[in-house]
Amino acid sequence: DSTASNDSVAKLPKTEDTKREDDSVAKLPAKMDSTASNDSVAKLPKKEDTKKEDGSVAKLPAKMDSTASNDTKKLEKIVELFEGAIEGNPSKEYELGTAYESGQLKDISKNQERAVAWYLKAAEHGCVESQYKLGVFNIQGLCGLDGDYEQAFHWFQKAADQNHTDAQYNLGSLYEYGTGVEKDRREAQSWYQKAANNGHKGALRALQNL
């Protein structure tokens, strides 16, 4: 039943009802007459019509444009990072190690083995932050490394010689307790003092208790 229960929908005329009472046939409206004579019905734009009346091309939405721009910048950063690291730039080697350690940089998955490998390269090229990190990793058994106190001492010594405050404090601690190195109270005091001079509060307390 094409009509609603309340007969609100008009019934369609039967085919034979197209004749009028005077036997003249009613003309069906022309297809073009489906729009008002004053062209009041708005025309839909063609899909391919992306140009304005002045011939300029419509711009992409800002959100899409900024997303593409951000992706390009991230890719450029990764390329720059690898190029610098391969060339032996210590800071880029360290950054790449950090990227592999955290896994927070797009397109670089978390990988502890690769993180340590790049930290080692950076440390060997004099990067103090890499030297300190390797000391921490070795003493705490982090990032896939076993607790190797001698290696921890080695890298803390390297970083401490470059005036790294936390490395100086840790070196003092290793000397105090004879961990990874022969126990030496005088050396412990010396490194604690250097760290304290750089503002390390833990070193100050260590000196008071030594």
TAFENBEL-V151263 format. One record per helix or strand of 3 or more residues. SS is the DSSP state (H for helix, E for strand). FROM is the first residue (numbers start at 1). TO is the last residue. If there is no record, write none. Layout:
BEGIN
SS|FROM|TO + SS|FROM|TO
END
This chain:
BEGIN
H|15|18 + H|31|34 + H|62|86 + H|90|102 + H|112|124 + H|128|140 + H|149|161 + H|165|177 + H|185|197 + H|201|209
END
